[in-house]
């Protein structure tokens, strides 16, 4: 069995419009964190939804040797968890109840047993919102709802975790906490985390690998140092930039002008 995630010849879109066409990625190993980058309408969210089975797609998506394309959603959900950009409204449940529900709906929750509430509180603590456990979901701010949704995704312990702009409503502190948590859990649990981000600096901070998309095609892929270059920034984002490393070794970008 071929472990990890293998994407080959993937095409996906909506109705009569193809957004990504014949897209392939280098194999992604268990424990890796991959960030999808690119301008608006590059195909990042479509690719993520195709991996989740939520966008019409053709081609091959194999996870640990199992072909996911065409697999019923219920079967795919046993190994894949997807967190969308926007979350549903009108949910008359507490934060704790939603996380327990996500756990008990997952194969790991049914198999492992144990105290669901205790496990849910542990995950809420790691996300940093255990104090909100008894609050109603609809009472939360946008950022708090995003953290609750992340807790629902993480408690399922998926093999493949798909997060679409998981920090878009968060302040700087929580952005860094969430991104570090996703990366650390991927390494600890041997899962694959694939995130869509717009913040290149944040991507460089956490990604083992980045995939730069433009017009539905892969423009660059590799480590952040390999894929985030002045030439790629000029070609894809149409900006003039300088890139170096700060004294602590982190990638640093300075945008000088638009092109």
N, C-alpha and C positions, 0 to 999 in steps of 0.2 A: 504494500500500500504506500502511495506517495503522500507523505505528511505535508502539512501546510496548505496554503491557498495558491491555486494555480488558475489564472484567468487567461483565456486564449480566444481570439477571434470574436470578442464580445461586441454585439451591436444592441443598442437600446434607444428608446425614445417614447413618444406619446402620440397616439393616433397615427397620422400620416407623416409625422416628422421624426427623422432619426437625429438623435443628439450625439450619440457616440457610435462609431462605425469601425468594426473589425479591430477592436482595441485589445491589446495583449499587455500583460505585466510580467516582470520577472517574478519567479516563485517567491512567496512570502512565507517565512518560517514561523513556527510557533514561538511565541514570546516577543515577536516584533511589533513595533508601533510604526505605522505608516501614515503619513499625512498627505492628503490630496490638496494641491494648491492650484490656483489659477484665477483669472479675472471672472467677473460675472458672466454667466451663460457659457462657461467653458465646458460644462458637462460633469462637474464634480458631484453634485447631488444626484444626477441621473445615474452615474456610475454606482454610487452608494445604494440607491434604490434598486438598481438591477442586481447588485450583490445580495440584497435583502429579499429579492423576489417580488418587489412591489412595482416594478416597471416592466412592460413587455420587453423581452430580450431573447436573443439567439446567440449561439456560441457556447463556449464551455467555461463553467465555473466549478472547480473541483476543490473540496475541502476535505483534507485527510483522505483523499482517494475516492470520495463520494461525489458524484456529479449532482450539483444543486439545480442546474437549469432544468426546468420542467418538473421539479419535485414539488409536491403539494406544500402549501405554506405551513400547514401544521407540522409536517415532517422537517421542513427547513428550520422552523422555529426552535426545534430541539437543540440546534447547534449554533444558530445565528440570532443575535439580538440587535435591533435597529432603534436608534433614538432620533426622531425627526427634528427639523428646525422648529416647527410650531407644534404646540401641545393642545390636546382637546380641552374644551371648556365644559362647564356644567357637570363636573364630577362630584357627586355628593358623598365623598369619602374623606377620611383623614389621611394624612401623609403615611402614617404607619399602616393603615389598611391597604393603601395602594401598593406598598412594598411587599406586604404579606401576600396580597393577591398575585403579584408578579412571581413571587417565590413558589407559591402553591400551584401555579399554572405551569411551572417549568418542570422538566424531567428530573432535574437535580433535587428540587424540592420534594417531589413525590418519592424519590428513591432514598434520599438521605434521612428523612424524618427529622426528629429533634424539635426544639421549641422554635416555631416560626417567628414569633414575636421577638424572641431574643436575637435570632439571626438578623431580622430586619433592623432592629435597633443598632446592631453592630455595624451594618452597612451605612445606616443613616449617620452614625458617628464618624465613620471614615469620610463621608461626604461633607460632614460638618453641619448637619441640620437635625441632629437628634433632639434638640430642644423644641423643634417644630413638629414632633411626631404626632401630637394630638390635634394639631391645627388642621382645618379643612383645606384641601388642595386649592379650592377656589378662593381662599382667603389670602393666598400667598402672592408675593410680588413675582414679576416675571423671572427674575434671577433665582428666587427660591423654588419656583416651579421647575426650573431647569435642573436644579440640584436634585429635586425629588424624582424627576424623570431619570436622571443618571443613576440614582439609587435603585430604581426599579429595573434598570438595565443590568446593573452590576450584580444584583442578587441572583440573577438567573445563571451566573457563571457560564457564559457561552464559550464556545470555541472561537467564534468570530464576533467581535463587538464592533458595531458600525455607529459612529457618532457624527451627526450632521450639524456642524457649527455649535458644539456643546457649550461654548463660552460666550455666545453672542449677547446674552443679557446679564453677564456677570461683571462685578467690579474686578479690578486688577488682582487683588489678593485671591479671590475665589477662582479667577481664571487660572492662575498659576497652580493653585491647589488641585483643581480638577484635572488639568493636563498632566501634572506629576502623578496623580492618582491613577489615571488611565494607563500611563506608561508603566508604573510600578506594578499594577495588578497584572498587566500583560506578562511581565517578566516573572512575577511570582507564580501565576497560575498557568503559564504556558499557553495563553490564548493569543489570538491575533487581534490587534486594535487598529482599525482604520478610521481616521478622522478627517472631516472637511474643515479647514480653517482658512481665514483670510489673512491672519497675522503671520507674516513670514518669520519674524523674530521668534514668536512662540513656537512655530513649527520647527525651527532650527534647534530650539531648546530641548524638545522632547523626542523628535523623530529619529528612529533608526534609519529610516529611508523616507524620502519625499518623492511624490509623483506630480509633476507639473503638467496640467492639462490646458489646452487652448483649442477652441473650435472642435471639441470632441475627440481630440487626438493627444497622445502623450508626446509632449515637447522635450521633457527632460526627466530623468529618474536617477536616483542614486542617494548617497548620503547628502545631508544638507549642504556640505561644502562642495560636493560634486554638482549638485543640481541647481543651487541658488547662486547664480553668478551674475556679474554685470551684463553679460551678453544675453542671458535668459531674461533678466529683468527688462532689458531694452526691447527684446523681441516680443515677449508675452504681455508685459504690463505697460510698455511704452514709457518707461522712466529711465533717466540717467542716474546711475547709482555707483557708489563705492562700497566695497565689502572687504573687511579685514577681521581680525580677532582682537578682542579686548584683552586686558592684562590677565583675566581669569580663563582665557581660552575660548570664550563663547564667540559665536559668529556675530558680527556687528555690521549693520547696514546703514548707510547714509544716502538719502535720496536727494540729489542735487537739483533735478529739474524734470519736467515732463517733456516727452518727445512728440 
